[in-house]
Amino acid sequence: MTSKIVSHLRDRGAVSATKTIGRGLWRKLRESPVDDFDQRHGTDTSGELALWEMTVMSSNARFGIRYQASAETDVVQVVNSLGIDARNFTFIDLGCGKGRTLLVAARLGFHQVIGVEIGAELVEIARANLAKLNVPNALVIYGDAAEYVLPSGALVVYLANPLDAPVVSQVVHRLEHRIERCKTDAVYVAYKRPTCARLLDRSKFLRRLSAADVEGIAFWQGPAL
């Protein structure tokens, strides 16, 4: 696919190539297999997509992993394992994709749900999904997770292995700064397929919650609690 893009750029120019790639991307997005979640809710959260296939305005695009929606049960397991009252927390999904986790988190009663997504096409779909199900307390930000400034208040930060080590390192730095700035706010991190878990384990501001771990998901807690 990369060789085809280079060839198209050479033969027809950047504008033509961008339009061709864009048409192919939207065709692929529309043709993604529909799973049970989408069938039940009439949403579009299924399928897989490589980050290089999307419109990304960040140099960190090279560190992104493909889009693949988390299972509905993942968010439920996170809340059950932490034993929190979701109404007192903001749920933040770094690399929210098409927004499935946000839809589930909103249904579980989180005070607010926020998604950060680097792929422009996915942001548009996520916003459409939230609007379709009339989720009033949701926000999808088109931006880089490495640059996202975490809000104040009690947080559950969710990552579904959307990022490689260089970006996860910057996310951890943001978390540390946020915890140090708001020492009385509870902060939890839930990390599915935690390939960069060592970066969180090394932080003096986070401690691993081994007792809370469920299959494929690791948890950390800020020191305020």
Secondary structure, DSSP 8 states (H G I E B T S, - for coil): -HHHHHHHHHHH-HHHHHHHHHHHHHHHHHTS---HHHHHHT----SEE-GGGS---SGGGGGB--EE---HHHHHHHHHHHT--GGG-EEEEET-TTSHHHHHHHHTT-SEEEEEES-HHHHHHHHHHHHHTT-TTEEEEES-GGG----SS-EEEEE-S-B-HHHHHHHHHHHHHHHHH-TTS-EEEEEES-TTHHHHHT-TT-EE-GGG-BTTEEEEE-TT-
